[in-house]
Every structure is written in structure tokens, then in C-alpha cells.
Amino acid sequence: MKDDDREAPPLDQEPDEGGGTVDGECVLVPEGEYELRYVDYETGNYYGSPKVVVHYAIFEPEEYAGLPVDRFYNASKLTGPPGRFGKYVAPRRGDLVREFKRLIGKGERLDRLRFARLKDQRVLGEIQTVTTDHNHKELPEDDRYSRIKRLLHVVPGDDW
């Protein structure tokens, strides 16, 4: 018997422990500029819009090293199933293309945006605190989190 073939219990018999869990973590660091390292990216649909989410970890300052922060970009469309290393089409005039060109250089082919080029680089990013939800309603203090507002440039110097 499949799970979806079972009859649901009556509403007054909900289990004490509930049926859901909370996923992910809310990282909150002071706003400012941080050195970041690229981790990976994923694609998905958020609030009905295709997105590319690039995951970074804080490298410097050391007290926040390893904490995850993300940069969300709009995509024109997803061209494969959403998920880790999913395929997408980026808008030519969008933030993703502009920041990628700023980080990698103008000579990079734009028909293939490969974030792996950032794997051995340190990137300076501006971190901000998210204080409102997608409906522009104020978030309680304990629900606020940090996100990458923009990526500024590759930090010159030795690679890792």
C-alpha cells in the first residue's frame, strides 16, 4: 500500500509531535563587507519566479568563517529540473550576468556561466540584514537573517 492510498486520520487525532519540521538555518551577522568563498549553486522557483541561488561561505572575518550566505538572482527561465547545478537562462541585463562579468572579466563567454571559475577565488561581498518578508511586513528580531546584497570583486592575492 502506498502512503497516498491510506486514509487520513480524523482532524481531532493529530499526533502530538506534529507532521512538519523546520529546514535550514537563519544566519545573522553584522552588515558590512565580507570575504566569501563560492560553495555551489541551485535553481528553483520562488514565489512563482525562476531563480538561481548561489551559495557562499564567509571566509573573513575569521569569527564568522564558514557561515553560509546566499545570493539570489532572477532567471528568465529554468531549462531543466530545479535543484543543485540546475540549468537556467539568465537575463542579459540582469544582476547575475553583470556581477559574473565583474568577477570573472569581460572576456568570459556569456553563453556558459560557470560559477566553478570562482572556486579558488575570494570574493568581496556586501552583506545586509533582511528585516522584512516578501510581503514587506516587518520580521521579528529572531527571524531576521543575512544575505548577500551584491558581489563587489575578486580579492587580489594568493588563491587558497
C-alpha atoms as one frame of an Amber mdcrd trajectory, in Angstrom:
protein
   0.000   0.000   0.000   1.345   3.414  -0.965   1.341   6.306   1.539  -1.137
   8.301  -0.546  -3.604   5.343  -0.565  -4.017   5.434   3.207  -6.992   7.153
   4.695  -6.127  10.300   6.648  -6.869  10.221  10.397  -9.712  12.426  11.640
  -8.740  16.045  12.342  -9.141  15.641  16.101  -6.459  12.908  16.134  -3.420
  14.903  15.035  -0.255  13.383  16.539   1.273  15.310  19.443   4.628  15.754
  17.696   3.120  17.287  14.554   3.903  16.427  10.953   6.424  19.056   9.889
   9.944  20.140  10.642  11.892  23.350  10.058  14.599  23.216   7.394  17.699
  25.376   7.041  19.247  27.911   9.314  18.982  31.673   9.687  22.485  33.106
   9.786  22.705  36.655  11.099  25.976  38.590  11.001  26.585  42.353  11.226
  26.060  44.218   7.958  29.205  45.083   6.022  31.721  43.750   3.536  32.980
  40.183   3.914  35.379  37.942   2.041  33.435  34.967   0.740  34.203  31.671
  -0.948  31.974  30.017  -3.526  30.314  26.741  -2.465  27.763  25.798  -5.160
  24.514  26.938  -6.751  20.994  25.697  -7.250  17.959  26.665  -9.266  14.376
  26.850  -8.096  11.052  28.610  -8.308  10.400  31.097  -5.529   7.048  32.850
  -5.341   6.364  31.788  -8.921   9.628  33.152 -10.346  12.641  31.173 -11.572
  15.766  31.898  -9.522  19.423  30.982  -9.321  20.691  30.801  -5.739  24.474
  30.938  -5.390  25.758  29.657  -2.053  28.843  31.155  -0.448  30.545  30.730
   2.914  32.117  33.573   4.834  35.917  33.401   4.746  36.854  36.614   6.593
  36.474  37.896   9.268  37.544  34.717  10.999  34.894  34.923  13.737  32.201
  34.267  11.099  34.263  31.896   8.921  32.258  29.035   7.463  28.825  30.574
   7.951  26.641  30.224   4.838  25.202  33.206   2.951  23.349  33.240  -0.352
  22.974  35.486  -3.382  19.619  35.208  -5.183  19.327  36.099  -8.865  16.353
  36.250 -11.195  16.427  33.857 -14.133  14.469  34.207 -17.366  13.558  30.533
 -17.121  14.735  27.161 -15.882  15.655  24.787 -18.708  15.811  21.638 -16.614
  14.516  20.377 -13.301  15.171  22.720 -10.371  17.918  21.687  -7.985  21.644
  21.696  -7.398  23.522  22.733 -10.550  20.224  23.107 -12.444  20.116  24.640
 -15.908  18.737  28.122 -16.460  18.689  31.109 -18.781  19.950  34.364 -17.243
  18.645  37.748 -18.442  21.401  39.560 -20.361  20.830  42.785 -18.408  20.312
  41.104 -15.049  22.405  41.188 -11.899  23.695  37.661 -12.419  25.370  38.481
 -15.752  26.625  41.880 -14.569  28.167  40.512 -11.376  29.614  37.486 -13.138
  31.333  39.733 -15.690  32.637  41.976 -12.903  34.097  38.993 -11.037  35.430
  36.908 -13.915  36.246  39.543 -16.513  34.800  40.863 -19.713  36.442  38.273
 -21.940  34.444  35.382 -20.458  31.983  33.593 -22.751  28.487  34.509 -21.657
  26.794  31.535 -23.289  28.058  29.420 -20.377  28.163  30.989 -16.929  30.349
  28.658 -14.884  30.457  29.527 -11.199  33.186  26.908 -10.783  35.548  29.636
 -12.069  35.112  31.210  -8.609  36.034  28.036  -6.737  39.581  29.095  -5.871
  38.885  32.808  -5.505  37.967  35.004  -2.583  35.106  37.351  -3.410  34.287
  40.551  -1.574  30.558  40.762  -0.954  28.267  43.243   0.733  26.105  41.564
   3.372  22.808  43.049   4.523  20.186  42.031   7.064  16.760  41.005   5.788
  14.236  42.771   8.018  11.001  42.298   6.039   9.327  39.320   4.388   8.296
  39.029   0.733   5.089  40.949   1.549   7.165  43.823   3.016   5.987  43.022
   6.543   8.454  43.523   9.380  10.168  40.335  10.546  10.540  39.665  14.280
  14.137  40.080  15.512  14.713  36.309  15.805  13.561  35.691  12.187  15.973
  38.182  10.599  18.879  36.852   8.589  21.826  37.922   6.467  22.038  37.743
   2.706  24.448  38.897   0.046  23.245  42.215  -1.338  25.861  42.306  -4.080
  29.226  40.896  -5.031  31.880  43.563  -5.496  35.060  41.980  -6.856  37.540
  39.142  -6.592  40.046  39.785  -3.819  43.550  40.016  -5.313  46.262  37.872
  -3.834  47.100  34.257  -3.347  44.498  31.649  -4.127  43.572  29.310  -1.323
